[in-house]
Amino acid sequence: MIILRDISVMWSMVHTLIIFLFLFESRYSRKKTIVITLSTMIPLMLVNLALFIGLGFDKYGPLMLLTLSIPSCIVFYILSKHRDGRFFFTFCMIDTTALEIIYITNILNYYITPNSYIVMFIIRMISYPLIEILLYKKVRKMFLDIQKKTKKGWAVFAIIGASFYIAITLLMTYPTPITSRPEYMPVIFILFVLMPVIYLNIIMTLKSQQEMHEMEEQDMMLKMQVSSLTTRMDELASADEKFRIERHNFRHKLQTIAGLINKEQYTECLHLLEEYDDSLDKTKIERYCQHPILDAMLSTYITKAKDKDIRLNMGFSFPDDLPGNETELATAIANALENAINACEKIEQQKRFIEIKAINHPQFIMKISNSYQGDIEFNDDGIPVNQDTDHGFGSRFIATFCNKNGGYYQFTADGEVFTLMLNFNEIRT
């Protein structure tokens, strides 16, 4: 039956590694990360298995921190993309979760099957895959997203995780194994219940913080839209007032022109017509589309791009019936243009350009391209995730809008040009 114990120990180490990799983001490519991980962790696990077999659990338990946890922490810290509290919290959370499984199965095995390792073996064989399935389906995507978008507060949470590790290890092994001190069982039971509850609350707190940040960004975008509409309305009102004045003076101007023609003063007449033409030009407002909110938004960002000395190539043809809500579509496009302008600001003036094209037949397709520099990474959904590119919350909003309204989105980057394609097969009201 010793073989069951040894298999369960190796099983625990392997699956602890797998669970950690689910919630870990490396700074290197997947291939390089796998090679480094396997070449360092396999020898480390084999050494620790040998120590466990040679010393027994009671003597090996207190040494695990020095022989397994700290070396693996150093390896993954070198690999980690986030070398701060995010890494240490994730490491401590996974390590203490694995410790809890190990210690609980040891206690249960001691009291239920003390002469064999059947209980330990069965529970570990079942529990780790179940935890992995739960993490992969329910937690992984959310947790990785939280790590990317929330940078503050992790150090305190990492200290909590490290404290759990120390507390559990001391209670279980010092000065003697917990099984020889049954009076401490209620304390360790409370700790085992408290730890996952606190971890869950930490993750939910971080998620709430992230959602609040996104709501603030969306609120800022909506305020910008309101400001755009207000500015556009002021422009239209000003143009209307100028046109009203010109219309009022039009009869007098016609009389003046007629008088000059009668006197055959054609040169003066031409000069006067040029002055009148300039006056009419001042009443002109460039309209980008027939939808007021979209028009106001486009006007704001086109003006902003021109002020940044960004070369523009534009062509618009929006359908009468837009996909989804006009305000939401305007917000999605505004996010794309905001990202494009931010990216252009980071490169030399002569290389800055933004291309905005939209057609409505046979279906509504919109393309926004811009110059950029640097590296852009994409997640499993094809959404840019690299924070250094400013394609963050806005890109996720665009994807959400498309998914909600039966559209298709595609983000691409070729090293010089970043492109967003929006395609809506059905026009919805």
Secondary structure, DSSP 4 states (H G I P E B T S, - for coil): -HHHHHHHHHHHHHHHHHHHHHT--BSS-HHHHHHHHHHHHHHHHHHHHHHHHHH-HHHHGGGHIIIIIHHHHHHHHHHBS-TTHHHHHHHHHHHHHHHHHHHHHHHHHHHH-TTS-HHHHHHHHHHHHHHHHHIIIIIHHHHHHHHHH--SSHHHHHHHHHHHHHHHHHHHHSSS-GGG-GGGHHHHHHHHHHHHHHHHHHHHHHHHHHHHHHHHHHHHHHHHHHHHHHHHHHHHHHHHHHHHHHHHHHHHHHHHHHHHHHTT-HHHHHHHHHHHHHHHHTT------S-HHHHHHHHHHHHHHHHTT-EEEEE----SS-SS-HHHHHHHHHHHHHHHHHHHHTS-GGG-EEEEEEE-SSSEEEEEEEE--S---B-TTS-B--GGGT-SHHHHHHHHHHHHTTEEEEEEE-SSEEEEEEEESS---
